[in-house]
Amino acid sequence: MQPSIVAIAKGSDADQLVHQALENLGGIRRFVKKGSVVVIKPNAGHEGAPETAINTSPEVVRAVIREVRLANPRKIILAESSAIGCDTMTCLESSGIKQAAEEAGVDEIRDIKQDKDLVKKEIEHPTSSITSVELPRFLLEADHMINVPIFKSHVSMVFSCALKNLKGVVQDIHHFIMHTTNLASAMMDLGDVFKPDLTIADMIRPMEGFGPHSGTPVEFGAVLASADMVALDATACRLVGLDVDRVEYFAAAREKGLGNFQEERIEIRGADFAEVKKELYLPYLQGFNAWPEYRFHVKMACSTCQGLVAFTMERLKALEAYDKNKGLHIVLGRHAKVPEGVQPGDELILHGDCTLALKKKIEKAGGKCLHVSGCPPVESFPVWTILDRREQPTERSTRERHTAEDEIFRKWLQEKQRK
């Protein structure tokens, strides 16, 4: 595999940053042909105003469309598929992306969720349980696809950026299926059948903390660009101080051979790396010693589930339910038997699909436990399982409850940061 190039632009003006990053790669005309059809895919998966950093900055989306226009394409399409339970157009409007795209002269805005003309794409060598995906024909027939994510902390994959943003090219059924298998490997399988020509990452105000919905925007002042999603993601992680060796994503990338993430295989162009680098608070790899009132039993558990449990502990504190539930035993990973000294019952929480075999074994022996399904589980399910002392349904739960609790959590975080 040839070395990959990642361009870094430093500053605060989105137009200048996007232009400079692309110039360091040879200019927009290297990626967009005259008279072509171009699809631009931002991150607009959830409702959130521009200042929240939940979605790609509208200024960055506007800047990308303006740059693409310079190459004289025939048509520019902005396309997105929001998260399960969210309305794509509402997300595009609340984020400011729809208005910015229209102001920049986009020709069409499409909701991938509503597309009926789908093409089944087989995954030749799957590394997850997903063997095929259905993608809109217009995406596959476009001449170019430009991926425009924002970097943010993410409970399901530790961070979200280039490759994770591709999850927005599938519809709800595939969103759900991808969360019932190994998500990092599923993302690699999707990235293997659908590769953007270019990724332009918004790191002007990325999100730290408990993302993707409850984090905190940070003034970082950078835009990254590359034709290699994995190389861009690895560079972004190094810029914010996240050790790529501790993130399951890159182990999955190595297995799939999807791109370069080793430093020696990546050429950095543009701004000086050391001047741009700034550590962000990314808590999903924090050790379990931070919550001594609970007992964690971890065996071959992925970083995603470990991060989700960390989020769960902090969420319990915000909801004033941490002390009420102390003493719980939480099991993660692949266990052949109940951990020593642990008694089955509703004080035993089995987290994730890796523990499903243990659940069946306990129940076959006449015992009880509470199981949180999913790989990884839906973000709110572990908290609700503990609060309600019952297993959550496999279908999507009410968004209203999550929204109300999230408001409490955000206020709690703000108070914590002031102290």
PyMOL commands that set and color helices and strands:
alter all, ss='L'
color gray80, all
select helices_A, chain A and resi 14-23+28-30+50-52+58-69+88-94+97-103+112-114+137-141+162-169+172-179+183-193+229-239+244-246+248-256+263-265+273-276+283-285+288-290+303-318+323-325+353-364+381-388+399-418
alter helices_A, ss='H'
color red, helices_A
select strands_A, chain A and resi 4-10+37-42+75-80+108-111+118-122+132-136+144-148+150-154+158-160+198-210+214-217+222-226+266-270+295-299+329-333+348-351+370-372
alter strands_A, ss='S'
color yellow, strands_A
deselect
rebuild
show_as cartoon
